[in-house]
Amino acid sequence: MIGAWASGAAVLVLATSGQPAPDTAEAQIAGSLDTLHAAATRVDATTYLGRLDPEVVWIGNDVAERWTYPEFEAFVSPYFERGEGWTYSARERRVWLAPDPCECLAWVDEVLDSRTYGTAVSNLIMRRADNGDWRIWRNALTYPIPNDLAREMTGEIKAWEEANPQPPRLPELLTVETLPIDDLLDALHQAASEADGPGYFSLFTPDAAYRGTDVSELWTVAEFRAYAEPYFSQGRGWTYVPRERHITIAPTECGCVAWFDEILDSASYGTSRGTGVVVRGDDGTWKIAYYALTFPIPNALARDMTGRIRAWQPANDPVEP
C-alpha cells in the first residue's frame, strides 16, 4: 500500500492485447465482464443476470434509470424473451484493486464499443463472492459526449428536460457512517466553485483517477491537476450543485470502501451525473479514489444523439465490432 489511501496498482487491459495471467484478480474480473457482454450478445439471460451481485444497483444512461436487481431484471427480461440482445465489446478496461484486506472489491473503468450506440463508458465496482466469483455490485453506463459537441447537445437536453419535467425523488437519508462521505462530496463541489485548487485536490487519494465527459478523458490525479490548475489559477472554477445523492458503504469487515452516485445541476451544462468510489484511510478520513462526470442523455434523445456522435467520430477511431 502506497500511503494511507492507496489502492492496488491500476491495470490497463486492451481488448486487442494479450490478457493477464488467468490466476490474477484482474484477469478474473475481466473474464466476468467479458462473460456478461458475451451473454448479452447471444441473448443468454441466465448467464447475464448471473454476473450481477444480488445487491447490485444498475444505473442506465437516462437520469431516471437507477435500478435494484429485481428492477433491472424486470427491465431486461422482456428483451431477452423477444430474442433481442445487445453487443458491447471492451475497447479499454482499467482495474483498481481496493485496499480492503478481504481482497474482495475492485473498481473498473471500461470503454465499450456498441453496434447500436457507438462508444459507451461503464464505471463500476466488482465484489467477490464467497466462492471466488467476481460479480457487478454497482454499475453506471453512459454514452460520452465529445467536447466539441457538448455545448450543443447539453443545450438540447436542457430544453427537453424543461419540456418534460420529471418528478423529484425523495432524498436518501444519511447515517452516521455516510455523513462524512456526503460532507466530502459537498466540499469537492464547493472547492471547484471557488477555484480552490489546493483544497480541491486534497480530497483525492494520491493514486486517484478522474473520468471526464469526453471519452478521451481518463486522468490520473496528477494529469487532472495539470489540466485544472491553469483554470483555478485564473479564478475560474466550475459549479455543480448536487440535486440527488446516493452513498453505499461496501459491506465488508473494514467498511473502508464506498460507492456514490449523484445528480448535479450546472448553469452551463444542465443535468450531470457524478459516480465514483471513496476509500477511508488509516486515520479514518474518507477520500476520493475515482470520480466520473457524465452527461446523461434522455432515452427519447439517445438514438439521435448517439448517431450524431458516431458520425462526428474521427475516421481513425476504432471500428464498431
Secondary structure, DSSP 8 states (H G I E B T S, - for coil): --STT--S--EEEETTS----TTSHHHHHHHHHHHHHHHHHTT-HHHHHHTEEEEEEEE-SSTT-EEEHHHHHHHHHHHHHTT----EEEEEEEEEE-S-TT--EEEEEEEEEETTTEEEEEEEEEEE-TTS-EEEEEEEEE----HHHHHHHHHHHHHHHHHS-----------TTTHHHHHHHHHHHHHHHTT-HHHHHTTEEEEEEEE-SSTT-EEEHHHHHHHHHHHHHTT-----EEEEEEEEE--SSS--EEEEEEEEEETTTEEEEEEEEEEE-TTS-EEEEEEEEE----HHHHHHHHHHHHHHS-TTS----
